[in-house]
Amino acid sequence: MPSNRSKSELDYVIAPEIKDDDFYKAIQRIAREEDIKTVLEIRSSSGAGSTEAFVKGLRENPSNPVLFCMEVSQPRFAELKERYRQDSFVKCYNISSISLEQFPREYEVRKFYHSHRSPLNNYPLEQVLGLLRQDIDYVREMGTSGDGIETIKQENQIEDFDLVLIDGSKFTAQVELDQVYGSKFILLDNICTYKNYSNHHRLLRDKNYKLIEQNASVRNGYSIFAKADSPHSAEKSGEASTPLPINFFTIVINGEPFIRYHIDVFSKLPFRWHWHIIEGVAKLKHDTAWSLATGGYVSDEIHHNGRSIDGTTEYLDQLMERYPDQITVYRKPDGVFWEGKREMVNAPLENIQQECLLWQVDVDELWTTEQICKARQMFIDQPDKTAAFFWCWYFVGKNLIVSSRNCYTQNPKQEWLRVWRFQPGAVWATHEPPRLVQPSSTNQSNQSANHGQDVASINPFLHRETEAQGLVFQHFAYVTPEQLQFKESYYGYQNALAEWQGLQQQSEFPVFLREHFSWVKDQTL
């Protein structure tokens, strides 16, 4: 009987995705070196990608493991079976990994689509849902439905697999993880998309598993987890990857509207992160004492009992409720100011007790998820690097940016140093400019911070290196009247609001910024 099913992408053989990249090499290495007996690959396609990596590695493994390959597409399965017909340890199954009843509902996909920015958002929602329907229709009509993972387990008397790659349908990975949980090694592909985003974060939180390798920059990202109680060859040889977390920190008073941007970026990061937010008024002491000479002062109009008056305080309270394990807000008691910005930035450090990246994110500085992942990977790839400088697009109006460099707002000697490799015990000696120091081993107290080594002076990534990777952030420093009013009083920038408003009326560019901002003295355009 002819089928009424429309053509699906599953009707075609496709080119391999995992091919000669870092994930391919990791698969091959684990398959070759680990003490494993049973391996499951969830969707092998035609066998020219990750399957090839498995087979190459397993051929050299003295334990003679067996590889179980699952592929639901009939044309791809036919090529898979033919490709490895002479490898008796490769067992191919033309079956769906899970039953039809276990596929996600459309409302679940809609929810993810609207709440997580991912490569799925490059396509209209209806097209994404159409792919889900195609998968379900194909499995139903081609007779490959069934509970494939459980079938393989039962037929081969397997309680838990030793090594599993979850790289199946875009929509089935969460159920697949439930069924292979307990495996010695779990490999995830596409951790930045619906397929394995939730699985990746689930295993990160799971004390029974440890992250041993990850790279969010390869295609849509991959990660490799091992059971916490199982030794592996990378550990034995001292080559285990360090899952470098990021601790972001932001000091803020009246951070609207920019404060609301960051959580959407951070929540999509495929690794451990924590955001430390220090709210309140800082006295004009230490680093910012220079503003007193220009008439700077703390106006009563910018705060209420030392807290924000624009809704920032309430928003931060909501964030803490939503992300209790990933967001910490630091505040002084009502009516008490911070003893300068240096005290503010030092507040979170005693809570950071492991090596990490420490990342300063001013409230009006905007990064993308992809940029953060890329920068982190640079530090992983070059463990001798201690800090990173960046250029930024510096906004002096909604549609106006500084276009010159080596000038005001673009001084490469100190701007923009934003990321440091942090070791417990390091402290901030200054905030303006930011100087993180690692105290000497003989004196770890904050009082001796000035005698420690400046972390950024050791071996930083320079501007040209970060810019080459697309790591130029957006800094919306002068785009709202409220920002100018604050700078006029707090920093003593006389007539800042009026001068800024005059710049916004300018119609011919470029212009020297000094013609509009009286505190600028150089050739900035």
C-alpha positions as CSV (number, residue, x, y, z in Angstrom):
1,M,0.0,0.0,0.0
2,P,1.5,3.4,-0.9
3,S,2.2,5.7,2.0
4,N,0.7,9.1,2.4
5,R,3.7,10.2,4.4
6,S,5.5,13.2,3.0
7,K,9.3,12.8,2.3
8,S,11.4,13.1,5.4
9,E,15.1,13.9,5.8
10,L,15.3,10.3,7.2
11,D,14.7,9.1,3.6
12,Y,18.1,10.3,2.6
13,V,21.7,9.5,3.4
14,I,23.5,12.5,4.8
15,A,27.2,13.5,5.2
16,P,28.8,12.7,8.6
17,E,28.9,15.6,11.2
18,I,31.4,14.1,13.7
19,K,34.3,13.8,11.4
20,D,38.0,14.4,12.1
21,D,37.3,17.0,14.8
22,D,38.1,17.0,18.5
23,F,35.0,15.0,19.4
24,Y,35.9,12.3,16.7
25,K,39.4,12.1,18.2
26,A,38.1,11.8,21.8
27,I,35.7,9.0,20.8
28,Q,38.5,7.1,19.1
29,R,40.8,7.6,22.1
30,I,38.2,6.4,24.7
31,A,37.2,3.4,22.5
32,R,40.9,2.4,22.2
33,E,42.1,3.0,25.8
34,E,39.3,2.4,28.3
35,D,38.4,-0.8,30.0
36,I,35.1,-1.3,28.3
37,K,33.1,-4.3,27.0
38,T,29.8,-2.9,25.6
39,V,29.4,0.3,23.6
40,L,26.1,1.8,22.4
41,E,25.9,4.4,19.6
42,I,22.5,6.1,19.4
43,R,22.0,7.0,15.7
44,S,24.9,5.8,13.7
45,S,23.6,7.2,10.4
46,S,25.5,5.6,7.5
47,G,28.6,4.9,9.7
48,A,31.0,7.3,8.2
49,G,31.4,9.7,11.2
50,S,31.3,8.8,14.9
51,T,30.8,5.1,14.1
52,E,34.1,5.2,12.2
53,A,35.8,6.7,15.2
54,F,34.4,4.0,17.5
55,V,35.4,1.2,15.2
56,K,39.0,2.5,14.7
57,G,39.4,2.7,18.4
58,L,37.7,-0.6,19.3
59,R,39.8,-2.5,16.9
60,E,42.8,-1.7,19.1
61,N,41.1,-2.3,22.4
62,P,42.5,-5.5,24.0
63,S,39.2,-6.1,25.8
64,N,37.5,-6.8,22.5
65,P,34.4,-4.7,23.1
66,V,31.1,-5.0,21.2
67,L,29.6,-2.0,19.4
68,F,25.8,-1.8,19.2
69,C,24.7,0.7,16.5
70,M,21.2,2.0,16.2
71,E,19.8,3.8,13.1
72,V,16.2,4.4,12.4
73,S,16.6,5.5,8.8
74,Q,16.4,2.6,6.4
75,P,18.6,3.9,3.6
76,R,21.3,5.0,6.2
77,F,21.0,1.6,8.0
78,A,21.6,-0.2,4.7
79,E,24.9,1.6,4.2
80,L,25.8,1.2,7.8
81,K,25.3,-2.5,7.7
82,E,27.2,-2.9,4.5
83,R,30.1,-0.7,5.6
84,Y,30.9,-2.9,8.7
85,R,29.7,-6.3,7.5
86,Q,33.2,-7.7,8.0
87,D,33.6,-6.4,11.5
88,S,31.9,-9.0,13.6
89,F,32.0,-6.9,16.8
90,V,29.7,-4.3,15.2
91,K,26.0,-5.2,15.7
92,C,23.6,-3.0,13.7
93,Y,19.9,-2.4,14.6
94,N,17.3,-0.7,12.4
95,I,15.1,0.5,15.2
96,S,14.1,3.6,17.1
97,S,15.9,4.2,20.4
98,I,12.6,4.8,22.2
99,S,9.0,4.1,21.7
100,L,6.6,6.5,19.9
101,E,4.9,7.2,23.2
102,Q,8.1,8.6,24.7
103,F,8.7,11.3,22.0
104,P,8.3,14.8,23.4
105,R,5.0,16.7,23.0
106,E,4.9,19.7,20.8
107,Y,4.3,22.0,23.7
108,E,7.6,20.9,25.3
109,V,9.5,21.8,22.1
110,R,7.7,25.1,21.9
111,K,8.7,25.9,25.5
112,F,12.4,25.2,24.8
113,Y,12.3,27.2,21.6
114,H,10.9,30.3,23.3
115,S,13.0,30.0,26.5
116,H,16.5,29.0,25.2
117,R,18.3,30.8,22.4
118,S,19.9,27.9,20.4
119,P,20.6,26.9,16.8
120,L,16.9,25.8,16.6
121,N,16.0,29.5,16.6
122,N,17.7,29.8,13.2
123,Y,14.5,28.1,11.8
124,P,10.9,29.1,12.2
125,L,9.1,27.3,15.0
126,E,6.7,25.6,12.6
127,Q,9.6,24.2,10.7
128,V,11.1,22.8,13.9
129,L,7.8,21.2,14.9
130,G,7.5,19.8,11.4
131,L,10.8,18.0,11.9
132,L,9.4,16.4,15.1
133,R,6.2,15.3,13.2
134,Q,8.4,13.9,10.4
135,D,10.4,11.8,12.9
136,I,7.2,10.4,14.5
137,D,5.6,9.7,11.2
138,Y,8.7,8.0,9.8
139,V,9.1,5.7,12.8
140,R,5.4,4.8,12.8
141,E,5.1,4.1,9.1
142,M,8.4,2.4,8.4
143,G,8.0,-0.2,11.1
144,T,11.1,0.8,13.1
145,S,9.2,1.7,16.2
146,G,10.0,0.0,19.4
147,D,12.0,0.5,22.6
148,G,15.4,0.0,20.9
149,I,17.7,0.6,23.9
150,E,15.7,-1.8,26.1
151,T,15.6,-4.4,23.3
152,I,19.4,-4.4,22.9
153,K,19.8,-4.7,26.7
154,Q,17.5,-7.6,26.9
155,E,18.8,-9.5,23.9
156,N,22.4,-9.2,25.1
157,Q,21.8,-9.5,28.8
158,I,23.3,-6.0,29.5
159,E,22.4,-4.2,32.7
160,D,24.4,-1.0,32.0
161,F,26.5,-0.2,28.9
162,D,30.1,0.8,29.5
163,L,30.2,3.6,26.8
164,V,27.3,5.4,25.2
165,L,27.0,8.2,22.6
166,I,23.7,10.0,22.6
167,D,23.4,11.6,19.2
168,G,20.0,10.5,18.1
169,S,16.9,12.5,17.0
170,K,16.8,16.2,17.9
171,F,13.9,15.3,20.2
172,T,14.6,12.0,22.0
173,A,17.8,12.5,24.0
174,Q,16.2,13.1,27.4
175,V,14.4,9.8,27.4
176,E,17.6,8.1,26.0
177,L,19.6,9.4,28.9
178,D,17.1,7.9,31.4
179,Q,17.6,4.5,29.7
180,V,21.4,4.5,29.6
181,Y,21.9,6.2,33.0
182,G,24.5,4.2,34.9
183,S,26.8,3.8,32.0
184,K,30.5,4.1,32.8
185,F,30.9,6.8,30.1
186,I,28.3,9.0,28.6
187,L,29.1,11.1,25.5
188,L,26.8,13.9,24.4
189,D,26.7,15.7,21.1
190,N,24.9,19.0,20.3
191,I,24.9,20.2,24.0
192,C,23.9,23.7,22.9
193,T,20.6,22.6,21.3
194,Y,17.4,20.9,22.4
195,K,18.9,17.5,21.7
196,N,21.4,17.4,24.7
197,Y,21.2,20.8,26.4
198,S,19.1,19.5,29.3
199,N,21.1,16.2,29.5
200,H,24.4,18.1,29.7
201,H,23.2,20.3,32.6
202,R,21.6,17.4,34.3
203,L,24.9,15.5,34.4
204,L,26.8,18.6,35.5
205,R,24.6,18.7,38.6
206,D,24.8,14.9,39.1
207,K,27.3,13.9,41.9
208,N,27.5,10.4,40.3
209,Y,29.1,11.8,37.2
210,K,32.1,14.0,36.5
211,L,32.8,16.1,33.4
212,I,36.1,15.0,31.9
213,E,36.0,16.8,28.5
214,Q,33.9,19.4,26.8
215,N,34.1,21.9,23.9
216,A,31.1,24.1,23.2
217,S,32.8,25.6,20.1
218,V,32.9,22.4,18.0
219,R,29.7,22.5,15.9
220,N,26.9,22.7,18.6
221,G,29.2,21.5,21.4
222,Y,30.0,18.2,22.9
223,S,30.8,16.8,26.4
224,I,32.1,13.6,27.9
225,F,31.1,12.4,31.4
226,A,32.5,9.5,33.4
227,K,31.0,7.9,36.5
228,A,32.5,9.5,39.5
229,D,33.7,6.2,41.0
230,S,35.3,4.9,37.8
231,P,39.0,5.6,37.0
232,H,39.7,6.3,33.4
233,S,42.9,6.5,31.3
234,A,43.0,10.3,31.1
235,E,43.0,10.4,34.9
236,K,45.7,7.8,35.2
237,S,48.0,9.7,32.8
238,G,47.2,13.0,34.4
239,E,45.6,14.4,31.3
240,A,42.0,14.8,32.5
241,S,40.4,17.9,31.2
242,T,39.7,20.6,33.7
243,P,36.1,21.7,33.5
244,L,36.9,25.4,34.0
245,P,33.9,27.1,35.5
246,I,33.2,30.9,35.3
247,N,32.4,33.2,38.1
248,F,30.9,36.4,36.8
249,F,30.8,39.5,39.0
250,T,28.9,42.7,38.6
251,I,28.7,45.8,40.9
252,V,25.5,47.7,40.4
253,I,23.3,50.6,41.6
254,N,20.3,51.3,39.4
255,G,21.2,48.8,36.6
256,E,18.0,49.1,34.6
257,P,17.5,48.3,31.7
258,F,20.8,46.5,31.1
259,I,20.7,44.3,34.2
260,R,18.0,42.2,32.6
261,Y,20.1,41.2,29.5
262,H,22.7,39.0,31.2
263,I,20.7,36.1,32.6
264,D,19.4,35.1,29.2
265,V,23.1,34.8,28.0
266,F,24.4,33.0,31.2
267,S,21.5,30.5,31.4
268,K,22.4,29.1,28.0
269,L,26.1,28.4,28.9
270,P,26.8,24.6,28.7
271,F,29.2,24.6,31.7
272,R,29.2,25.5,35.4
273,W,28.8,29.2,36.1
274,H,27.9,31.5,39.0
275,W,27.0,35.2,38.9
276,H,28.0,37.3,41.9
277,I,26.1,40.6,42.0
278,I,27.2,43.3,44.5
279,E,24.5,45.9,44.8
280,G,24.6,49.2,46.5
281,V,26.2,52.6,46.8
282,A,30.0,52.8,47.0
283,K,31.6,55.7,48.9
284,L,34.0,57.8,46.8
285,K,37.1,56.2,48.5
286,H,40.2,54.5,47.3
287,D,39.9,53.9,43.5
288,T,37.2,56.4,42.9
289,A,38.5,59.1,45.3
290,W,39.7,61.0,42.2
291,S,36.2,62.1,41.5
292,L,36.1,64.2,44.6
293,A,38.5,66.7,43.0
294,T,36.1,67.2,40.1
295,G,33.0,67.7,42.3
296,G,31.8,64.2,42.6
297,Y,29.4,63.2,45.4
298,V,26.8,60.6,46.4
299,S,23.5,62.2,45.6
300,D,20.5,61.2,47.7
301,E,18.5,61.0,44.4
302,I,20.3,57.9,43.3
303,H,19.5,55.5,46.1
304,H,17.1,54.6,49.0
305,N,18.9,53.4,52.1
306,G,21.9,52.6,49.9
307,R,19.9,50.4,47.4
308,S,18.7,51.0,43.9
309,I,15.5,53.0,43.2
310,D,14.8,51.9,39.6
311,G,13.6,48.4,40.2
312,T,17.0,46.7,40.2
313,T,16.7,45.6,43.8
314,E,13.4,43.9,43.2
315,Y,14.7,42.2,40.0
316,L,17.7,40.8,41.8
317,D,15.5,39.4,44.5
318,Q,13.5,37.6,41.7
319,L,16.7,36.3,40.1
320,M,17.9,34.8,43.4
321,E,14.6,32.9,43.7
322,R,14.8,31.6,40.2
323,Y,18.5,30.6,40.3
324,P,19.3,30.0,44.0
325,D,22.4,27.8,43.1
326,Q,23.8,30.1,40.5
327,I,23.2,33.6,41.6
328,T,24.4,35.3,44.8
329,V,23.6,38.9,45.7
330,Y,25.8,40.8,48.2
331,R,24.4,43.9,50.0
332,K,25.3,46.0,53.0
333,P,22.6,46.5,55.7
334,D,20.0,49.1,55.0
335,G,21.5,52.6,55.0
336,V,25.1,51.4,54.9
337,F,27.4,52.2,51.9
338,W,30.2,50.1,50.7
339,E,33.7,51.3,51.6
340,G,34.5,52.0,47.9
341,K,34.3,49.8,44.9
342,R,37.3,47.8,45.9
343,E,35.4,46.4,48.9
344,M,32.5,45.5,46.5
345,V,34.6,43.5,44.1
346,N,36.4,41.6,46.9
347,A,33.1,40.6,48.6
348,P,32.5,37.4,46.5
349,L,36.1,36.1,46.5
350,E,35.9,34.2,49.8
351,N,33.1,32.1,48.3
352,I,35.1,31.0,45.3
353,Q,37.2,28.0,46.4
354,Q,38.4,26.5,43.2
355,E,40.3,27.5,40.1
356,C,38.0,29.3,37.6
357,L,37.7,32.2,35.3
358,L,36.8,35.4,37.1
359,W,34.9,37.6,34.6
360,Q,34.0,41.2,35.3
361,V,30.7,42.1,33.6
362,D,29.7,45.7,34.2
363,V,26.0,46.1,34.0
364,D,26.1,48.0,30.7
365,E,28.6,45.6,29.0
366,L,26.9,43.0,26.8
367,W,28.4,39.7,25.7
368,T,26.9,36.8,23.7
369,T,26.8,33.2,24.8
370,E,29.0,32.2,21.9
371,Q,31.7,34.8,22.8
372,I,31.8,33.6,26.4
373,C,32.2,29.9,25.3
374,K,34.9,30.9,22.8
375,A,36.9,32.9,25.5
376,R,36.6,30.0,28.0
377,Q,37.8,27.5,25.4
378,M,40.9,29.8,24.7
379,F,41.8,29.5,28.4
380,I,41.3,25.7,28.3
381,D,43.4,25.3,25.2
382,Q,46.2,27.5,26.6
383,P,46.4,26.8,30.4
384,D,49.4,29.1,30.8
385,K,47.3,32.2,30.0
386,T,46.4,34.2,33.1
387,A,44.0,37.0,31.9
388,A,42.5,38.5,28.8
389,F,42.2,42.0,27.3
390,F,39.5,42.9,24.9
391,W,38.4,45.7,22.6
392,C,34.8,46.9,22.8
393,W,32.3,48.8,20.8
394,Y,31.9,51.9,23.1
395,F,28.5,53.5,22.7
396,V,28.2,57.3,23.4
397,G,24.6,57.3,22.1
398,K,22.0,54.8,21.0
399,N,23.6,54.6,17.5
400,L,26.9,56.3,18.2
401,I,30.2,54.5,18.9
402,V,33.8,55.5,19.4
403,S,35.6,54.6,16.2
404,S,39.2,55.3,17.1
405,R,41.6,53.3,19.3
406,N,44.5,54.0,21.6
407,C,42.5,56.9,23.0
408,Y,39.8,57.7,25.6
409,T,37.8,54.4,26.3
410,Q,40.2,52.5,24.2
411,N,43.5,52.5,26.1
412,P,45.1,49.1,25.5
413,K,47.3,49.4,28.7
414,Q,44.3,48.9,30.9
415,E,41.1,48.7,28.7
416,W,39.4,46.3,28.6
417,L,40.9,43.8,31.0
418,R,37.9,41.6,31.9
419,V,38.9,38.0,32.5
420,W,41.4,36.4,34.9
421,R,42.4,32.9,35.7
422,F,41.5,32.9,39.4
423,Q,43.2,30.8,42.1
424,P,41.7,30.8,45.7
425,G,43.5,33.4,47.8
426,A,43.7,36.0,45.1
427,V,42.3,39.4,46.0
428,W,41.6,42.7,44.3
429,A,44.3,45.3,45.0
430,T,42.4,47.9,43.0
431,H,39.3,48.1,40.9
432,E,40.1,51.2,38.8
433,P,42.1,49.9,37.0
434,P,41.2,46.3,37.9
435,R,44.3,44.6,39.4
436,L,43.9,41.0,40.8
437,V,46.9,39.9,42.8
438,Q,47.9,36.5,44.0
439,P,49.5,37.0,47.5
440,S,52.8,35.4,48.2
441,S,52.8,32.0,49.9
442,T,54.1,33.5,53.1
443,N,51.3,36.0,53.6
444,Q,47.8,35.4,52.3
445,S,46.0,38.3,54.0
446,N,44.1,41.0,52.2
447,Q,46.2,43.6,53.9
448,S,49.3,42.4,52.0
449,A,47.5,42.3,48.6
450,N,49.6,45.1,47.2
451,H,52.7,42.9,47.6
452,G,51.3,40.0,45.5
453,Q,51.8,39.4,41.8
454,D,49.5,41.0,39.4
455,V,47.8,38.1,37.7
456,A,47.2,40.0,34.4
457,S,50.9,40.9,34.1
458,I,52.0,37.3,33.9
459,N,50.8,36.0,30.5
460,P,47.6,37.6,29.3
461,F,45.7,37.2,26.0
462,L,46.2,40.5,24.2
463,H,43.7,42.5,22.2
464,R,44.8,41.2,18.8
465,E,44.3,37.6,20.0
466,T,40.8,38.1,21.4
467,E,39.7,40.2,18.5
468,A,40.8,37.6,16.1
469,Q,38.3,35.2,17.8
470,G,35.4,37.8,17.5
471,L,35.6,38.7,21.2
472,V,34.7,42.4,21.0
473,F,31.9,43.2,23.4
474,Q,29.3,46.0,23.4
475,H,29.6,48.7,26.1
476,F,26.5,50.9,26.4
477,A,28.2,53.4,28.6
478,Y,26.4,56.6,27.5
479,V,23.0,55.7,26.0
480,T,20.4,56.9,28.5
481,P,19.8,60.2,30.2
482,E,19.9,58.4,33.6
483,Q,23.4,57.2,32.9
484,L,24.6,60.8,32.2
485,Q,22.8,62.2,35.3
486,F,24.5,59.6,37.5
487,K,28.0,60.3,36.0
488,E,27.4,64.1,36.3
489,S,26.9,63.8,40.1
490,Y,28.9,60.7,41.1
491,Y,32.0,61.3,39.0
492,G,31.8,65.1,38.8
493,Y,31.4,65.3,35.0
494,Q,30.1,68.8,34.9
495,N,27.2,69.4,32.5
496,A,27.5,65.8,31.3
497,L,23.8,65.4,30.5
498,A,23.5,68.7,28.5
499,E,26.8,67.9,26.6
500,W,25.6,64.4,25.8
501,Q,22.2,65.7,24.5
502,G,24.1,68.1,22.2
503,L,26.1,65.2,20.8
504,Q,22.8,63.3,20.1
505,Q,21.7,66.3,17.9
506,Q,24.9,66.1,15.8
507,S,24.2,65.1,12.2
508,E,27.6,65.0,10.6
509,F,30.3,62.5,11.6
510,P,33.0,61.7,12.5
511,V,33.5,64.3,15.2
512,F,36.0,64.7,18.0
513,L,34.4,63.5,21.2
514,R,36.2,66.3,23.1
515,E,34.0,68.8,21.3
516,H,31.0,67.4,23.2
517,F,32.4,65.8,26.4
518,S,34.5,68.4,28.2
519,W,36.3,65.7,30.3
520,V,37.8,64.2,27.1
521,K,41.1,65.7,26.2
522,D,42.5,63.6,23.3
523,Q,41.8,62.8,19.7
524,T,39.0,60.3,20.2
525,L,36.6,60.1,17.3
